[in-house]
Amino acid sequence: MDQTMIGLTPLERVHSGRPVAQALADEAATIGAKRVFLVCSNTLNNKTDEIEKVRRALGTRLVGVFDKVRPHVPREDVAAAVAAAEPLAPDLLVSIGGGSCTDLTKILAVCLKHGLRTPESMEAYHIVVNADHTVTAPAFAGPDIPVVIAPTTLSGGEFNALSGATDKVTNVKQGYVHPKMTARAVIMDPALTLHTPEWIWLSTGVRSFDHAFETLGSLNSNDWYDGMAMNAVRLLSQGLPRVKANPNDLEARQMCQMGAWCSMTSIVCGLPMGISHAVGHALGGSFDVPHGYTSCVMAPFALEYNSVVNGERQKLISIAFGQPNRPAHELADAAIRGLGMPRSLTAVGLKEADLAPLAGYTFQDIWCGTNPRPIANAEALVPLLRKAL
């Protein structure tokens, strides 16, 4: 009999299908917030009326807006957000935007708690992956200010306590985690995502596919994680092509959002991922490859690489796609190509000379050491990466 402990998070509410301005006003009232600080994408703030709708809904509760968030969250951007937010004494932090807005907002809550005002002051708060792939997570008091997140992509980080920011000195994306970094509420408004560029929507949808793939390939999963991951594959495999065919299909967008949520279940509860995610972190933090594109490139290669040790588990992926007799890596490849996404490292700007550094950065990642097929050293990764080139 399997004996498992599943860790649950402090997430209290998920709004699905409601307009973000209305749901956020309700959340502020429920929480009792009087000083709301908003982190959002520059595009939403300056090229749409979505943030203006939020301003009207919140009224005098809204005390500040920060819209200068770059991809992969350089620590300098976190420091800039602290400088903007701290004098305003916010009692609620809100993120409206993609994964970088989400990550910055959760880390901002930690920085405000501990008075971290410079990139250097953040150094003692991030996860350290040791040489033997054990992980040292620093102990610190969790943030006091609640966070509400309205995502515009399908990366899924809004459900997670873990966030990433990039140290531009070492060129490494680092993880920050505390149970209290989990959002108090998540608002999934499919209409808000109409502003999301197609390539970002579809590629981050593949990122959610990848959460499900690595869950279903994990040798440490359980029936609950498997069921949620299979549902994620089902929803995403139906919803993403529908959105590509008709961007105004709000029902399909909502299916994708639900699929992304399902895909995050195992990660949120503590199941480690594998080599696709590890390479993805390195591609993003060290080579500036967009978050979703990393999974578009690596997920099928990772599935094929791991199939020698988890082939039976991967049959669950094939079943979820509705094609039980076809290998999972072929189905993943076909799905990604059908969305028009890149399928090689070359397509996202890498070359042969980048493989050794990429392998080195990947081997330092938290999830390289938890891949189902053990990886002895950085050099052992180069053949896999060369195949993806």
Buried (B, 14 or more C-beta within 10 A) or exposed (E): EEEEEEEEBEBBBBBBBBBBBBBBBBBBEEBEBEBBBBBBBBBBBEEBEBBEBBBEBBEEBBBBBBBEBEBBBBBBBBBBBBEBBBEEEBBBBBBBBBBBBBBBBBBBBBBBBBEBBBBEBBBEBBBBBEEEBEBEBEEEEBBEBBBBBBBBBBBBBBBBBBBBBBBEEEBBBBBBBBEBBBBBBBBBBBBBBBBBEEBBBBBBBBBBBBBBBBBBBBEEBBEEBBBBBBBBBBBBBBBBBBBBEEBEBBEBBBBBBBBBBBBBBBBBBEBBBBBBBBBBBBBBBBBBBBBBBBBBBBBBBBBBBBBEBBEEBBBBBBBBBEBEEEBBBBBBBBBBEEBEBBBBBBBBEBEEEBBBBBBBBBBBBBBBBBBBBEBEEBEEBBEBBEEBB
